């Protein structure tokens, strides 16, 4: 039983998949923080900019 546990600890198969999974979760979390929701963050800044552009191009 101890030998099986020792082999499990040194086995490197699947480690890359786990690392890629962790990077994916980290990237998704970072994007969620950067983008924010509709009322704050990057999306709100783009919405505000778009509204300003629309107002600037309306005929007087």
Backbone as a printed PyTorch tensor [residue, N CA C, xyz], in Angstrom:
tensor([[[  0.8230,  -1.1870,   0.0000],
         [  0.0000,   0.0000,   0.0000],
         [  0.8700,   1.2560,   0.0000]],

        [[  1.9350,   1.2330,   0.8020],
         [  2.8360,   2.3680,   0.8550],
         [  3.5050,   2.5910,  -0.5000]],

        [[  3.8610,   1.5170,  -1.1830],
         [  4.4990,   1.6190,  -2.5010],
         [  3.5480,   2.2710,  -3.5090]],

        [[  2.2850,   1.9290,  -3.4660],
         [  1.2890,   2.5290,  -4.3510],
         [  1.1640,   4.0280,  -4.0810]],

        [[  1.1390,   4.4110,  -2.8280],
         [  1.0580,   5.8170,  -2.4570],
         [  2.3000,   6.5740,  -2.9150]],

        [[  3.4580,   5.9580,  -2.7810],
         [  4.7110,   6.5800,  -3.2060],
         [  4.7210,   6.7930,  -4.7220]],

        [[  4.2340,   5.7930,  -5.4660],
         [  4.1440,   5.9380,  -6.9260],
         [  3.1790,   7.0550,  -7.3000]],

        [[  2.0810,   7.1740,  -6.5750],
         [  1.1060,   8.2270,  -6.8380],
         [  1.7270,   9.6120,  -6.6530]],

        [[  2.5530,   9.7780,  -5.6440],
         [  3.1690,  11.0720,  -5.3660],
         [  4.1570,  11.5030,  -6.4420]],

        [[  4.8580,  10.5620,  -7.0620],
         [  5.8600,  10.9240,  -8.0600],
         [  5.3200,  10.8660,  -9.4840]],

        [[  4.0910,  10.4220,  -9.6660],
         [  3.4980,  10.3180, -11.0010],
         [  3.2020,  11.7150, -11.5450]],

        [[  3.6750,  12.0120, -12.7450],
         [  3.4970,  13.3270, -13.3520],
         [  2.3940,  13.3620, -14.4090]],

        [[  1.7200,  12.2550, -14.6480],
         [  0.6680,  12.2170, -15.6620],
         [ -0.5130,  13.0530, -15.1990]],

        [[ -1.0350,  13.8610, -16.0760],
         [ -2.1970,  14.6780, -15.7590],
         [ -1.8810,  16.0010, -15.0930]],

        [[ -0.6250,  16.2170, -14.7500],
         [ -0.2570,  17.4610, -14.0740],
         [ -0.4660,  18.6470, -15.0070]],

        [[ -0.1340,  18.4910, -16.2800],
         [ -0.2940,  19.5770, -17.2360],
         [ -1.7580,  19.9580, -17.3820]],

        [[ -2.6400,  18.9880, -17.4350],
         [ -4.0690,  19.2830, -17.5540],
         [ -4.5640,  20.0540, -16.3400]],

        [[ -4.0950,  19.6820, -15.1800],
         [ -4.4900,  20.3970, -13.9620],
         [ -3.9590,  21.8290, -13.9940]],

        [[ -2.7300,  22.0030, -14.4510],
         [ -2.1550,  23.3460, -14.5350],
         [ -2.9300,  24.2080, -15.5230]],

        [[ -3.2770,  23.6510, -16.6800],
         [ -4.0650,  24.4030, -17.6500],
         [ -5.4410,  24.7490, -17.0810]],

        [[ -6.0250,  23.8550, -16.3430],
         [ -7.3110,  24.1330, -15.7050],
         [ -7.2110,  25.2700, -14.7140]],

        [[ -6.1440,  25.2700, -13.9280],
         [ -5.9420,  26.3450, -12.9510],
         [ -5.7060,  27.6840, -13.6470]],

        [[ -4.9530,  27.6680, -14.7570],
         [ -4.7340,  28.9050, -15.5040],
         [ -6.0410,  29.4130, -16.1000]],

        [[ -6.8760,  28.5030, -16.5810],
         [ -8.1660,  28.9020, -17.1320],
         [ -9.0590,  29.5460, -16.0890]],

        [[ -9.0850,  28.9810, -14.9040],
         [ -9.8870,  29.5520, -13.8180],
         [ -9.3530,  30.9280, -13.4340]],

        [[ -8.0360,  31.0650, -13.3670],
         [ -7.4380,  32.3580, -13.0250],
         [ -7.7500,  33.4050, -14.0930]],

        [[ -7.6680,  33.0180, -15.3600],
         [ -7.9660,  33.9450, -16.4490],
         [ -9.4320,  34.3600, -16.4260]],

        [[-10.3250,  33.4100, -16.1960],
         [-11.7520,  33.7350, -16.1250],
         [-12.0370,  34.6780, -14.9610]],

        [[-11.3970,  34.4530, -13.8340],
         [-11.5770,  35.3430, -12.6880],
         [-11.0590,  36.7410, -12.9670]],

        [[ -9.8990,  36.8210, -13.6120],
         [ -9.3300,  38.1310, -13.9430],
         [-10.2280,  38.8810, -14.9180]],

        [[-10.7510,  38.1900, -15.9190],
         [-11.6510,  38.8400, -16.8700],
         [-12.9320,  39.3120, -16.1920]],

        [[-13.4480,  38.5260, -15.2800],
         [-14.6560,  38.9270, -14.5600],
         [-14.4000,  40.1860, -13.7350]],

        [[-13.2240,  40.2840, -13.1300],
         [-12.8980,  41.4810, -12.3490],
         [-12.6870,  42.7030, -13.2380]],

        [[-12.0370,  42.5050, -14.3740],
         [-11.7550,  43.6220, -15.2760],
         [-13.0340,  44.1250, -15.9290]],

        [[-13.8340,  43.2100, -16.4280],
         [-15.0490,  43.5970, -17.1400],
         [-16.1030,  44.1690, -16.2050]],

        [[-16.2080,  43.6460, -15.0150],
         [-17.2100,  44.1240, -14.0740],
         [-18.6110,  43.7560, -14.5350]],

        [[-19.5860,  44.5230, -14.0910],
         [-20.9540,  44.2930, -14.5330],
         [-21.4150,  45.4660, -15.3890]],

        [[-22.6880,  45.5570, -15.6640],
         [-23.1990,  46.6080, -16.5440],
         [-23.0600,  48.0020, -15.9320]],

        [[-23.0030,  48.0940, -14.6230],
         [-22.9960,  49.3950, -13.9570],
         [-21.6080,  49.8830, -13.5660]],

        [[-20.6000,  49.0450, -13.6960],
         [-19.2600,  49.4600, -13.3000],
         [-18.2310,  48.7250, -14.1410]],

        [[-17.0230,  49.1870, -14.0780],
         [-15.9300,  48.5050, -14.7560],
         [-15.8020,  48.8900, -16.2240]],

        [[-15.2020,  48.0130, -16.9600],
         [-14.8520,  48.2480, -18.3560],
         [-16.0890,  48.4190, -19.2300]],

        [[-17.1190,  47.6010, -19.0090],
         [-18.3370,  47.6680, -19.8110],
         [-19.0180,  49.0240, -19.6220]],

        [[-19.0680,  49.5080, -18.4010],
         [-19.6810,  50.8130, -18.1340],
         [-18.8900,  51.9290, -18.8080]],

        [[-17.5700,  51.8240, -18.8100],
         [-16.7410,  52.8390, -19.4600],
         [-16.9850,  52.8540, -20.9640]],

        [[-17.0820,  51.6820, -21.5730],
         [-17.3710,  51.6180, -23.0070],
         [-18.7580,  52.1660, -23.3170]],

        [[-19.7180,  51.8510, -22.4820],
         [-21.0820,  52.3430, -22.6790],
         [-21.1310,  53.8610, -22.5880]],

        [[-20.4300,  54.4110, -21.6210],
         [-20.3740,  55.8650, -21.4620],
         [-19.7030,  56.5210, -22.6680]],

        [[-18.6260,  55.9450, -23.1340],
         [-17.9230,  56.4720, -24.3030],
         [-18.8120,  56.4230, -25.5370]],

        [[-19.5120,  55.3180, -25.7260],
         [-20.4050,  55.1630, -26.8690],
         [-21.5210,  56.2040, -26.8160]],

        [[-22.0720,  56.4380, -25.6340],
         [-23.1240,  57.4510, -25.4780],
         [-22.5910,  58.8380, -25.8120]],

        [[-21.3840,  59.1380, -25.3830],
         [-20.7710,  60.4370, -25.6820],
         [-20.5720,  60.6220, -27.1770]],

        [[-20.1520,  59.5770, -27.8510],
         [-19.9540,  59.6460, -29.3010],
         [-21.2870,  59.8650, -30.0040]],

        [[-22.3290,  59.1600, -29.5760],
         [-23.6480,  59.3360, -30.1830],
         [-24.1600,  60.7580, -30.0050]],

        [[-23.9720,  61.3240, -28.8270],
         [-24.4160,  62.6980, -28.5680],
         [-23.6320,  63.6810, -29.4320]],

        [[-22.3410,  63.4540, -29.5990],
         [-21.4990,  64.3560, -30.3860],
         [-21.8900,  64.3540, -31.8590]],

        [[-22.3960,  63.2620, -32.3810],
         [-22.7320,  63.1740, -33.7960],
         [-24.1900,  63.5180, -34.1010]],

        [[-24.9880,  63.8140, -33.0900],
         [-26.3750,  64.2030, -33.3450],
         [-26.4050,  65.6210, -33.9060]],

        [[-27.2830,  65.8370, -34.8750],
         [-27.3590,  67.1970, -35.4320],
         [-27.9090,  68.1870, -34.4040]],

        [[-27.4040,  69.3900, -34.4680],
         [-27.8060,  70.4180, -33.4980],
         [-29.1160,  71.0650, -33.8560]]])
